């Protein structure tokens, strides 16, 4: 097979985006197509992205993709590579939420969420990496959440999927950056997408003891769905700006609440670390013992 055509200086990047039917994926694809980029627009139901393709049919390719299906991932990446000759930017956006206290949560629902939010992201990343390594260039954008850095009651398993994405992304960055591949970890707070609306499922079991914690937070999140301060259109612009930057961030927080909660978490971490530093360091062998055993 012939090597993929090299990107010319000044030529716009080719993007491959998962989950384009709603939310960040839709707004990002729209922004890119309106600005002359070539985009592989993927969705489980491609009829839901026909309007996006119509923005710039010559630059768009609609591809059916369920990220929990490895065969579909491989086929979708191959189609995009064949059509556009390369993928410069992968955006792992597909995923959904789940509401319920940890004790209330349904095992099958939780595992299904992990399949989409984490394993789908990991499998899609692995599918694009060989060609990116071959070209020694590319950018992988993983859409996580501030909930991947700060946990909240009522969404513990969702938090867990995003913590997994964060850990995966940090290791990935250290592995592929020396090969010319960039990684950007996007961590939004509340945005006006479908995440807190129809896209998130609820636990069918409720336990009264969690009324003031998990249930209260769930009600608050559901209650402001459609009125969140975050603007998906501005988020899309921010992601494009980060990808095109000479020195892009690894951690890209989006939204004032994301920044506020992240800073509070950092303060809490520093407080515990400092308060328990003596106990922490005391868990090692004494220096004298280390010196003796090293001989």
N, C-alpha and C positions, 0 to 999 in steps of 0.2 A: 504493500500500500504506500502510495506517495505521501511524503510529509505534507502536513497542512501548510497552506500559504501563510507566509509571515505577514504580520500586521505592518502596514506602511506607516512611516512617521506622519503623525497628524490624523491618521484614520481612526474613526470612532470604534470603541470597543463593542464586541458582540456579547450580549448578556443572555443568560439562561436562568429563568426565574420559576421557582416552584410555587404553586398555590396562587395563581393569578386571578381566580374568579372573584375574590373579595379582598378587602383590607390593604395592607402594605403592598402585597404582590400586585394587585390591580393598579393602585396609584403609581407604583414604580414603573410598571410596564407602560402605562399611559404617558408618564413623563418622558420616558426614554424614546418612545415611538414618535412623540410630538417634537422631539429634538434631534431626530435623524439617526438614532442608534438602531442597530439590528438586534432583534429580541426573539428568543425562543419563549413563547408564551404558553405555559403549561397549566393544565387543570384536569381534574378527574372527569369533568364534563366540558368538552371543548366548545359546546354551543354557548356556554356562559362567557366565553372570551372572544366571540366573533366580533363584537363591537370594538374591542381593542385592536384586533387585526385590521379592521376597516380603517383605522387611523392612518396606517401606512402599510398597505398590503405587500409592497415590494420589500419591506424591511422586517416583516413579522412572519413567524411560523408558529401556528397553533399545534400543540402536541398533547395528546391524551397522556396523563401521568398521575398515577396513584403512587405516592412515595413509599407505601408499604409493600409494593410489588417490585421485587428486584429485577424481574424480566422487563417490566415496563420502564424502569429506570435505565437499564442498559440500552433498550431500544430508543428511548427518548434522547439520551445523550448522543447515540450514534446518528440519529436523524439530524440533530442540530449540527453536529460536527460535519456531516456530509453536506448539509444545505448551506451553512455559513462558512465552512472550511475550518472553523475553530470556535472555541468558547473562551472568551477572555475573562468573563465575570460570572461566577455561579452565585446565585442568591438562594439560600435555603430558607424559604419563608413558610412553607406548608406546615400546618399544625393546628391544634385546637386546645381548648381549656376544659376543665372539669371542676365542679364545685362539690365540696363535701368534706366534713372532718375526716381525718385519717381513719378513725375507727368506723365511720359510716360508709366509706368508699367501697364501690363494687370492684372486685378483683379484675373481672374481664374488661370493664371500662377503663381501668387504670392501665392495664397492659396494652390495650388498644391505643391509648394516648401515648405511651412510651414508643410504640411502633411507629407512629407518625412523627411525634415531636423530636425523638432522639434517633431511633434506628433509621428512619427515612432520611433524615439529614446526614447521618454517617454514611449510609449506603450511596446516596447521591454524590457526596463528596468523594468517596473512593472511586466512583465511576468517572469523574472528570479529571482526577489527579494524573493518570498516566500521560495524557496529551499535554497537560499543563507542565509536567516535569520535562517532557520531550522538548517543549518550546522554551522552557526555563522562564516562563512568565504566566501571570494570571492572578486573579483575586477571588477569594472565597469570602462571601458575606453571610454570616450565620445570624439569623434573626432570633435572638433569645428574648429576654425580658428582665426588667429590674427584679422580677420574681425569681431570677436565676442567681441573684446576689443577696437579696433580702427576702426572707420568707414571711408569709402572712397566713393567719388562721383561715381554714376553709378551702385553701388551695394547695395544701401540702404536697400532694402528688404532682400537681402541675409544676410547683416549685422544683420538685425533684427532677422532672424532665429537663428543666431549663438549667439547673445546676449541672446536670450531665452534659448539656450542650456547652456550657462555659468551660468545664474541665477539658472536654474534648477539643474545643477551639484553642485553648491555651497551649496544649501539647502539640496540636497541629501546627500552630504558628512557629513553634520552636523547631519543628521538623522540616517545614517547607520553606521558611523564609530564606535559608541559605541557598535554596534552589531557585530563587527569584519569584516565589509565589507569596502573595500577601494574604493575610487573614484579618477580617474586621468582624468584631463581635458587637452586634447592635442590641442594646438593652433599653427598650422603651418603657415608659410608665403608661398611664391610661390614655388611649387614643380612640377616636370615634371610628372604630372598626366593628365587625360583628363578633369580636372575641367574647365580649361580655353579654352578647345577645343570643341569637339562635345557634352560634357556633359552639357554645359550651354546654355540656350536659351536666345534670344534677344527680347527686346520690339519691337513690329511692328510699333509703333508710335514714331516719332522723333520730337523734338521741338528745333528749331534753337537756342533758348536762352541757351540751355545746351551744346552747341558745345564745349565750352572751359572747361567745368567741367566734367559732366558725360560722354559725348561722347569721350572726350580726354582720360580719364582714361580707358574707355572700350577699346579703340583702343590700348592703351599701353599694357593692360593685354592680349588682343588677339594677339598682335604683338609678345610678347615674349613667347607665348605658345610653349612648346617644348624646350625652352632655359632657363627656370627658374633655379636658382642656387640650388634649393632643390633637393636632391636625395631620391626618395621613398625607395630605398633599405636601405640606412642609417637611414631613418626615422623609418622603420620597426624595425631595430636593437635597436634604441633608445627606442621605445615603449616597446619592450620585456625587455630591461634592466631596465626600470622604474618599470614595473610590478613585476619583480623578486627582486627588491631592498628591503632591510629590512625596509627602510624608504622612500617610493616612494614620489615623489612630487605630489601636487595637480595640480598646474599649470605647465604644461610641454610645454614650447615654443620650436618650431622646426624651425631652420633657422635663419641666421643672421638678415634678414630683420624683422623677428618677434620680436627679442630682441630689435632692434633699435627702431621700431615703438612703442613697449610697453613702453620703457623708455621715449620716447618723450611724450607719452600720460600721463605718471605719472608726468612728469615735468609740463605739462600744467594743470593737475588737482591741483597739489600743488600750482601753481601760482594763480589760481583762488580762491582756498580755502583760502590762506593766504591774498590775496588782499581784499576779501569780508568777512573776518572772523567777523568783527564787525557787519556788517549788518546781517550775518547769525545768530550770537548769539543774536542779538537784536530782533529777531523774537519770542523769548520765552517771557513768562510773566516775569516781573521783579521779582527778588528774594523775595522782600517784599510781593508781591502779592501771590506768591507761598506759602510762609510761612503762610500767613493769611488764604488762602483757605484750607490749609492742616489741620488746627485745627478743 
